[in-house]
């Protein structure tokens, strides 16, 4: 009989062995594998939700690639969900695969998910971590590093891990005598014992139990009367539950992700379990590859020296093999030259890692998930754990289809892809850049979105349609939905959104709301042109909004104070840019006529009058001479200096090129400023400083040189003819023309 396993023999000769393990521990996984080979049980009970037994057979599929997780969610309420992750180095996973390859029956023995999701198994904090007490007793203040050095990295054969089963079980039993057992643990262990009783009653002769080390003492020896456990479990709440397998990632196994049973180094543990030999050398070779990928000069000599240092540190510390502490210190000293930024890169890429698992196609799932996978495969979009940028050229058919697909997922709240700024230099609208990263939470998001439909396109359209029909939805929200419908190519949703916009706009008497909506609508029209979308209805809605804006603009600008005028100026700028960008003759004429009818009114704030005069000048409606005359009158009439400064701010605010190229305007403003009395200058200085301070540094420098050289009186700045001719000669030579 192998040493290190607690064996219980029943009165009928049935044998039960309990293997207390650490979740996601490669040493434990290796030891469990060896122990199962020695014991050869006909039934293996594994810690996990017992109602997931129908999914056990999928673990044997060649298409199943850890890390994966059992996902349980409340049927009809997918946001209520729980995960049970497995990595290739998880002892539970090794027990599953051993049973599948050796003809043994594997079952889960923990509380069913329908109890967990009903809130009956909420994790209760214990008075400290039991393993932390063992680590402290051994003189270690870091539980993870203690377990790694004693169990996981203790041997490359797994024998020490096998020998540790009995010692760990005895230590846990001693700790349980001083640590109160919480209600959650009592429920779980009572259920485990009940499952073990049923298994033995069913005729199993050799039963292996693979569970967390903390629970092992509760399952060893006599199980006691079943009635006591039945009383503990009586009356537990239940909820209708669905279960499936989903891909998982190493980063989500990490304790930093918030996972309660997480570990700090899943990538390292994966290496410990899968490396056939020379674990330290192979690991530091991987480190070298990562650093070389960042164009760092790492040679074979670095690897050799790092291996020597790691082995030396292990010998000094009386450890049989170098562990994570030793290889980390060797990496920092030899390969990273003490640079913690580079060490953090190694930690993220290797020590934690971003491996993404896979599940077989026959895994139970909702129809929406099946459609998502099929469309992703057609569009050659691969689910992967690491973030990767995808640049789309919307002039290509496949990229347009990818864009539609990703925008539909965004509508559904499935955050597989998020828009980001492109590294490709382009100012056009025919490019999009997305950052793709599949996270385990996406599986829950897909299930949540499945209530809207069975395909991605139908579900996205249905969700937008439902949002549109919500009472009290505003015009800005509808315009956003319109843009998203267009980007996702959802014609059915577009029809509903356009109808809603028309209805809401007709009842909205606030011109500011309409002005907020119009630029977004115009941007949507531009996207439609790029994507080849025929949107006459959208054009009609845009025209309707502009008509209502122009009609109500006179009332909206009446009697505004300085603060209100500042806010309204931004709306004027955005609407003007939208109308001019649209490049529609009728729309432009309507807008410019509306502005022209307001610039002579005395009840409009000077900030807005100055801005409208500037917009009309730039559009060619007002000649430059007339604009200068209006500026001159604004600075000479009997208003306060602050009001005059507001007119100037409205006219030139946001860009100083007009003053650089039009010296007459610069002269008018310079003369007005020089004639201000001391107190008037002090009063207007904050506004003038804000106005000129918003100019680009080059604009401010050019204006200063012009004023300094010509004193603002219309005189031209003196030129250096000799230097100018020399420069022209060089330019002529470059262009190949005679100087």
Secondary structure, 3 states (H helix, E strand, C coil): CCCCCEEEECCCCCEEEEEEECCCCHHHHHHHHHHHHHHCCCEEEEEEEHHHHHHHHHHHCCCCECCEEEEEEECCEEEEEEEEEECCCCHHHHHHHHHHHCCCEEEEEECCHHHHHHHHCCCCCCCCCHHHHHHHHCCCCCHHHHHHHHHHCCCCCCHHHHHHHHHHHHHHHHHHCCCCCCHHHHHHHHHHHHHHHHHHHCCCCEEEEEEEHHHHHHHCCCCCCHHHHHHHHCCCCCCCEEEEEEECEHHHHEHHHCCCCCECCHHHHHHHHHCCCCHHHHHHHHHHHHHHHCCCCCCHHHHHHHHHHHHHHHHHCCCCCCCHHHHHHHHHHHHCCCCHHHHHHHHHHHHHCCCECECCCCCCCCHHHHHHHHHHHHCCCCCCCCCEEEEEECCCHHHHHHHHHHHHHHHHCCCCEEECCCCCCCCCCCEEEEEECCCCHHHHHHHHHHHHCCCHHHHHHHHHHHHHCCCCCCHHHHHHHHHHHHHCCCHHHHHHHHHHHHHHHHHCCCHHHHHHHHHHHHHHHHHHHHCCCCCHHHHHHHHHHHHHHHHHHHHHCECCCHHHHHHHHHHHHHHHHHHHHHCCHHHHHHHHHHHHCCCCCCCECHHHHHHHHHHHHHCCCCCHHHHHHHHHHHHHCCCCHHHHHHHHHHHHCCCCHHHHHCHHHHHHHHHHHHHCCHHHHHHHHHHHHHHHHCCCHHHHHHHHHHHHHHCCCCCCCCCCHHHHHHHHHHHHHHHCCCC
